[in-house]
Amino acid sequence: MVSSKSYDLVIVGGGIIGCATAMLVKRTLPASTRIALVEKEHEVGYHQSGRNSGVVHMGLYYKPNSLKAKLCLEGALEAFSYFKANGIPYKKCGKLVIAVKDGELSKLDDLYKNSLQNSVPEVRVLENVQEIKKIEPNCEGVSAIYSPHTSIVDWKVVTKSFELSFLKTGGETFKNFELTALNKFSSFNEKFPIVLKSKSGQTIKSRYVLTCCGLYSDRIAKLSGSSSDPKIVPVRGEYLSLPLHVAKDLVSANIYPVPDPKFPFLGVHFTPRMDGSIWLGPNAVLASHREGYSYCDVNLQDTLEMLSYPGFQKLATNYTFKGLDELASSLFINRQIKNLQQYVPKLPASQVTRISAGVRAQALNRDGSLVDDFVFDSDAVGSNQQCRILHVRNAPSPGATSSLAIAKYLFAKMKTSFVDLV
Ligand SMILES: Cc1cc2nc3c(=O)[nH]c(=O)nc-3n(C[C@H](O)[C@H](O)[C@H](O)COP(=O)(O)OP(=O)(O)OC[C@H]3O[C@@H](n4cnc5c(N)ncnc54)[C@H](O)[C@@H]3O)c2cc1C
């Protein structure tokens, strides 16, 4: 039972971003700084951080000079050093983005130019099918972009390793602590002006708070008086799988389609897994529960909140066709398999099985536009109000890849915003 313990900093949310930041801040500040991490589940990495494609992205897609472009590459390089130093298994299997028809070539060229602007290491164009086959003998296509440093890892293992490092340096973790209230007292002589309450009635006091709550980032930010915009819309990404004996001779790199720039996701792809199997996916279907990992998971509050949000109504109108298309491919997986066979004709439909899913926290503006970049904000509304709470509002893919760079970015923000923490 946690009973009114007091900390200098409490981090809410034990996903990869909360754990990376907890580890970095605890390691950097004086040992006497008391830091706690609270997580509503029984373990860290239970949601997005433990249910994703496991790719270490190198930053091909992101808008040049955006936070995503900067923090993805920086985060990937930091992640590789961390994996080596901490014995975390990963594979540098590379990635191909393949155009299968001439009509896709100009989009592929734009993507290549974008990846050069983002300084993706050693990225190059494969001009024809022969060049593609030198890398992936079972792939077809008219041209491709090859990123040799794109890798795979199990991000849940990484999240748990961050938590362990945090604990080893004297940090404390409270599991099964679901934050339901965040009260701030403005009295100057209040040493710990923030009181965090959990659903089961536990309380913790703190001088400063950072929230990294993924699928609930909007609701948690609202608890501290921040705007409820952007709103989180849950978008499920379902995976199919190929067994080891088929996977081992099929492809060894990540194989992606040329993305549709109007759509925020990368398209269903082949992702080799650390256990030697291959995952196909993820697709993108609307979920009716923020933690809705299957069609059976329905939550009335989540559904009503989403349907009544003006931004969602505009989004639904703009993406009706795409949404129905994704739904049809989710229900009838042969559509997805046929699509994937354009890239790898030998993909054996009879060996494909449905497996797990993840749910993306897709941030959405009131005007219906999708929030693309990482977004951070704070509880400080007026310029003379002291900032006590920082929020991670939007950390979609490549959030796992970027986690160590996001942690550095957040620490720099703490140094300027949390006046007497550092
Ligand atoms: C299908 C899918 C595929 C992806 N593929 C990749 C990929 O290949 N590479 C990549 O880099 N990124 C990928 N991503 C993105 C990546 O997984 C996320 O960017 C990253 O995990 C975000 O981490 P997070 O810590 O912000 O969120 P989360 O991992 O969701 O963590 C948030 C945590 O907050 C906790 N929490 C929420 N509310 C409360 C509360 N009230 N009290 C206490 N705790 C609370 C939750 O339980 C959760 O543990 C993918 C995501 C998905 C869904």
The ligand as an SDF file (V2000), in Angstrom:
LIG
                    3D

 53 58  0  0  0  0  0  0  0  0999 V2000
    0.5860   -1.3710  -33.8180 C   0  0  0  0  0  0  0  0  0  0  0  0
    1.7510   -0.4690  -33.4920 C   0  0  0  0  0  0  0  0  0  0  0  0
    2.9700   -0.6130  -34.1800 C   0  0  0  0  0  0  0  0  0  0  0  0
    4.0360    0.2190  -33.8690 C   0  0  0  0  0  0  0  0  0  0  0  0
    5.2620   -0.0360  -34.4310 N   0  0  0  0  0  0  0  0  0  0  0  0
    6.3430    0.6860  -34.0180 C   0  0  0  0  0  0  0  0  0  0  0  0
    7.6390    0.3410  -34.4660 C   0  0  0  0  0  0  0  0  0  0  0  0
    7.8400   -0.6370  -35.1620 O   0  0  0  0  0  0  0  0  0  0  0  0
    8.6730    1.1370  -34.0790 N   0  0  0  0  0  0  0  0  0  0  0  0
    8.4910    2.2360  -33.2850 C   0  0  0  0  0  0  0  0  0  0  0  0
    9.4570    2.9470  -33.0110 O   0  0  0  0  0  0  0  0  0  0  0  0
    7.2690    2.5480  -32.8280 N   0  0  0  0  0  0  0  0  0  0  0  0
    6.2010    1.7830  -33.1380 C   0  0  0  0  0  0  0  0  0  0  0  0
    4.9690    2.0640  -32.6410 N   0  0  0  0  0  0  0  0  0  0  0  0
    4.8120    3.2180  -31.7570 C   0  0  0  0  0  0  0  0  0  0  0  0
    5.3100    2.9400  -30.3430 C   0  0  0  0  0  0  0  0  0  0  0  0
    4.8620    1.6930  -29.8870 O   0  0  0  0  0  0  0  0  0  0  0  0
    4.8150    4.0800  -29.4500 C   0  0  0  0  0  0  0  0  0  0  0  0
    5.2330    5.3030  -30.0170 O   0  0  0  0  0  0  0  0  0  0  0  0
    5.3710    3.9840  -28.0400 C   0  0  0  0  0  0  0  0  0  0  0  0
    5.1720    2.6930  -27.5140 O   0  0  0  0  0  0  0  0  0  0  0  0
    4.6980    5.0210  -27.1630 C   0  0  0  0  0  0  0  0  0  0  0  0
    5.1420    4.8170  -25.8500 O   0  0  0  0  0  0  0  0  0  0  0  0
    4.3670    5.4900  -24.6320 P   0  0  0  0  0  0  0  0  0  0  0  0
    5.1910    5.2400  -23.4370 O   0  0  0  0  0  0  0  0  0  0  0  0
    4.0400    6.8990  -24.9940 O   0  0  0  0  0  0  0  0  0  0  0  0
    2.9410    4.7730  -24.5950 O   0  0  0  0  0  0  0  0  0  0  0  0
    2.4470    3.3740  -23.9830 P   0  0  0  0  0  0  0  0  0  0  0  0
    3.3790    2.2800  -24.2650 O   0  0  0  0  0  0  0  0  0  0  0  0
    1.0420    3.2040  -24.4200 O   0  0  0  0  0  0  0  0  0  0  0  0
    2.5170    3.6300  -22.4330 O   0  0  0  0  0  0  0  0  0  0  0  0
    1.6090    4.4440  -21.7330 C   0  0  0  0  0  0  0  0  0  0  0  0
    1.4700    3.8420  -20.3560 C   0  0  0  0  0  0  0  0  0  0  0  0
    0.6770    4.7160  -19.5390 O   0  0  0  0  0  0  0  0  0  0  0  0
   -0.1050    3.8890  -18.6970 C   0  0  0  0  0  0  0  0  0  0  0  0
   -1.2420    4.6670  -18.2130 N   0  0  0  0  0  0  0  0  0  0  0  0
   -2.2580    5.1810  -18.9510 C   0  0  0  0  0  0  0  0  0  0  0  0
   -3.1460    5.8060  -18.1520 N   0  0  0  0  0  0  0  0  0  0  0  0
   -2.6630    5.7090  -16.8810 C   0  0  0  0  0  0  0  0  0  0  0  0
   -3.1410    6.1450  -15.6170 C   0  0  0  0  0  0  0  0  0  0  0  0
   -4.3000    6.8050  -15.4740 N   0  0  0  0  0  0  0  0  0  0  0  0
   -2.4010    5.8730  -14.5020 N   0  0  0  0  0  0  0  0  0  0  0  0
   -1.2240    5.1830  -14.6070 C   0  0  0  0  0  0  0  0  0  0  0  0
   -0.7360    4.7260  -15.7990 N   0  0  0  0  0  0  0  0  0  0  0  0
   -1.4460    4.9860  -16.9130 C   0  0  0  0  0  0  0  0  0  0  0  0
   -0.5120    2.7270  -19.5960 C   0  0  0  0  0  0  0  0  0  0  0  0
   -0.9530    1.6040  -18.8820 O   0  0  0  0  0  0  0  0  0  0  0  0
    0.7520    2.5010  -20.3890 C   0  0  0  0  0  0  0  0  0  0  0  0
    1.5890    1.5240  -19.8010 O   0  0  0  0  0  0  0  0  0  0  0  0
    3.8840    1.2530  -32.9120 C   0  0  0  0  0  0  0  0  0  0  0  0
    2.6650    1.3840  -32.2170 C   0  0  0  0  0  0  0  0  0  0  0  0
    1.6250    0.5140  -32.4810 C   0  0  0  0  0  0  0  0  0  0  0  0
    0.3640    0.6170  -31.6730 C   0  0  0  0  0  0  0  0  0  0  0  0
  1  2  1  0
  2  3  1  0
  2 52  2  0
  3  4  2  0
  4  5  1  0
  4 50  1  0
  5  6  2  0
  6  7  1  0
  6 13  1  0
  7  8  2  0
  7  9  1  0
  9 10  1  0
 10 11  2  0
 10 12  1  0
 12 13  2  0
 13 14  1  0
 14 15  1  0
 14 50  1  0
 15 16  1  0
 16 17  1  0
 16 18  1  0
 18 19  1  0
 18 20  1  0
 20 21  1  0
 20 22  1  0
 22 23  1  0
 23 24  1  0
 24 25  2  0
 24 26  1  0
 24 27  1  0
 27 28  1  0
 28 29  2  0
 28 30  1  0
 28 31  1  0
 31 32  1  0
 32 33  1  0
 33 34  1  0
 33 48  1  0
 34 35  1  0
 35 36  1  0
 35 46  1  0
 36 37  1  0
 36 45  1  0
 37 38  2  0
 38 39  1  0
 39 40  1  0
 39 45  2  0
 40 41  1  0
 40 42  2  0
 42 43  1  0
 43 44  2  0
 44 45  1  0
 46 47  1  0
 46 48  1  0
 48 49  1  0
 50 51  2  0
 51 52  1  0
 52 53  1  0
M  END
$$$$
